[in-house]
Amino acid sequence: MTTFQLIGMSLCGILVAIAAYRAVRKRDERLGQLGWLLVFSAGFAAFVDPDMTRKVAASLGVTRGADLVSYLTTLALLFFAFWLQGRLRHIERNLTIVAREIAVLGARSEQTLDRTPPDGQLTSSAEGQSRT
Amino acid sequence: MRGDRQKLDSTWVVIAAYKEEAALGEVLREVGANFPRVLVVDDGSPDSTARVARDSGALVARHPINRGQGAALQTGLRIALERGAEVIVTFDADGQHRSEDALELVRRLDEAGVDVALGSRFLSKSSNMPLSRRMLLAAAVTFTRAFSGLRLSDTHNGLRAFRRSAAEKLHLEMDRMAHASELLDQIRQHRLPFVEVPVRVRYTPYSMAKGQTSLAALRIVWEYFWGRVLR
């Protein structure tokens, strides 16, 4: 076993342990963590037995194990990019909602100040502000 | 005459502005001459856009950070509705629109008995639109026809008027420039009756610099695509 294999196995082993722990402890993340568990376990197995990827590739009709790994990595990256884009949009949308609420609240307080009668008591009028 | 006055009293002009301190004062003077109620949504400008708007007598709402024109317009629609607007006009902050065209849009809402009036540069007889802009907009029209199914002559014109009932149905989620296409999608989705009204746009070096480049148009298509896929 080479040093590279040992490092790869150790990293994948740690990631497998983390994913397994999160899958057990965090119910709402379970499905996603099981997915990661599968990916890291496959990585771990590939480091333990590099010839395994060749065997799997051959059974799928792909000539080289390296090609199979390359295809799977590309697919995983595409999926990850798509997922990340979705998350990013979700966060951006939430950010806009927060910015909007702040703007709306600010505009409401402008109305309150503008509608302050001379005696200092606020009115509850919903009528809009007039330009002067 | 009295009816017109009452109509304008319940009409809100919503202007989304980002870094428009140079042009906004003049725009607000022009709009204010015809419309008594103006709301400027300052989209997190780092300059004195909000102060210029406030000094001009407009109601100002301020995004703490820049979120894009679509987000600012949706904020403006919400505030205008809260203020009891019966008609809402959207108007650009860079001085390219004319206040009298906005008045015409409001008038055509009643005359045509529709919920939405959309300004069109291509229905106007006189236009100083540069050829490059004309070609870009023609591509946008083709794109919108393909995706929204609406047959319009101008799809990315910021001058529009909505009745309250229509504005209440609009929920723009595309924060940046793709909101113009999203808005047309929603007009079609809610089957809102609309009319196109000829308007003239002033193409000045300032407004051209603020306008969309071909590269920006591609970004709009990209944003629109993802907005639809990841709805």
Interface residues (C-beta under 8 A of the other chain):
Chain A: Q85 G86 R89 E92 R93 L95 T96 A99 R100 I102 A103 V104 G106 A107 R108 E110 Q111 A126 E127 G128 Q129 S130 R131 T132
Chain B: W12 G32 P36 R37 V38 L39 V41 G44 G57 A58 L59 V60 A61 R62 H63 P64 I65 R67 G68 A71 Q74 T75 R78 I79 E82 R83 G84 A85 E173 D175 W226 G227 L230
